[in-house]
Every structure is written in C-alpha cells, then in structure tokens.
Amino acid sequence: MIGAETVRTLFALRTVEPFTRLDDLELLLIAGHARLRDYPPGRVILAGGQVAEHLFVVIEGVAETAGRAAPAVFDAPGLLFGLAAGDDYVAGPQGLSAIVIAKPHVFTIARECPEFVVGLRDPAAAT
C-alpha cells in the first residue's frame, strides 16, 4: 500500500522542474525514497564549505544562499560532482518545507532517468 506521505511527495514533485519531465511511475519510485523535512526560519540546511549528501526540493517557503533565494532544487552540482557549497543554505523567514533525497537515490534517478539530468542542467529549470 502506498502511504499518504509518498502520495503527497509525488504530487509535490510533479510541479518542480526537472521532475516534471518524469512519468508517474518514475515519480512514485522517487517519492518512495524521499523524505519530507521542515526547517524553521534561519536554520542552516547546508553549510558553506560542505559537500551535499542530499538533494533538496523546495515545496513551501524558501531557502536562501548568498543573500538571495536558492533555486527550487539545490545542491545538485555539489551532490553530483562533489563540489562544496560556496555559501550557507538557510531556511528563509517563513521557514522551509523540502523534499530531501539522499545521494545514493539521486545517482539511481540520474542513471535510470536521463531526462532528469538534462533538466538539472537546464538553466531555465533553476528559476
């Protein structure tokens, strides 16, 4: 049986590029491995100088980095290529609700869903 959190995650992913490029079965597999996390205002989500171990997908609120809003999906370059975050990623003034996907699952998604990787590289997807 599919749980309520998995269904909520699937519907949330459907609205965020590059996940919009995936079909429902692919999204369901991802949603089954993703976790919903809430961060209070000002909480450091990813410290500058650290390499991400998770991919973050903003579903409510905002994350900020270097004084501006972070992309809806972050920190793919760090996660995929081992690059340290240049600045802290911090939950914005209203806090942040995010879908969090662990590194091993992101690599599986990238291998099984090439359109996902294309979407991560698309500059228009970062807005």
NORHUKA-V676646 format. One record per pair of residues at least 4 apart in sequence whose C-alpha atoms are under 6 Angstrom apart, sorted by sequence separation. I is the first residue (numbers start at 1). J is the second residue. D is the distance in Angstrom with one decimal. If there is no record, write none. Layout:
I&J&D / I&J&D
This chain:
16&20&6.0 / 24&28&6.0 / 27&31&5.9 / 64&68&5.3 / 76&80&5.8 / 77&81&5.6 / 78&82&4.9 / 91&95&5.1 / 109&113&5.5 / 110&114&5.8 / 14&19&6.0 / 64&69&4.4 / 65&70&5.7 / 78&83&4.1 / 91&96&5.4 / 13&19&5.8 / 14&20&5.2 / 63&69&5.9 / 64&70&5.0 / 78&84&5.7 / 63&70&5.4 / 110&117&5.8 / 58&72&5.0 / 57&72&5.7 / 57&73&4.5 / 10&27&5.8 / 56&73&5.6 / 10&28&5.9 / 56&74&5.2 / 55&74&5.9 / 55&75&5.8 / 10&31&5.3 / 66&87&5.9 / 9&31&5.5 / 65&88&5.8 / 65&89&4.8 / 6&31&5.3 / 64&89&5.5 / 6&32&5.6 / 52&78&5.6 / 64&90&5.2 / 51&78&5.6 / 52&79&5.0 / 63&90&5.4 / 63&91&4.5 / 64&92&5.9 / 63&92&5.2 / 62&92&5.2 / 51&82&6.0 / 51&83&5.9 / 51&84&4.3 / 61&94&5.9 / 50&84&4.9 / 61&95&5.7 / 62&96&5.5 / 49&84&4.9 / 50&85&5.7 / 61&96&4.5 / 49&85&5.2 / 60&96&5.8 / 48&85&4.8 / 49&86&6.0 / 60&97&5.0 / 48&86&5.2 / 59&97&5.7 / 48&87&4.0 / 59&98&5.3 / 48&88&4.2 / 58&98&4.5 / 47&88&4.4 / 57&98&5.2 / 46&88&5.8 / 57&99&4.9 / 46&89&5.1 / 56&99&5.8 / 45&89&5.4 / 56&100&4.8 / 44&89&5.9 / 45&90&5.4 / 55&100&5.7 / 44&90&4.4 / 55&101&5.1 / 43&90&5.5 / 54&101&5.3 / 42&90&5.7 / 43&91&5.3 / 54&102&4.4 / 42&91&5.1 / 54&103&5.2 / 41&91&5.1 / 53&103&5.3 / 41&92&5.3 / 41&93&4.9 / 41&94&5.7 / 41&95&4.1 / 40&95&4.6 / 71&126&5.2 / 39&95&5.6 / 71&127&5.8 / 39&96&5.1 / 38&96&5.7 / 38&97&4.4 / 37&97&5.7 / 37&98&5.4 / 36&98&5.8 / 36&99&4.6 / 35&99&5.6 / 35&100&5.2 / 34&100&5.6 / 34&101&4.8 / 18&116&5.5 / 18&119&4.4 / 17&125&5.5
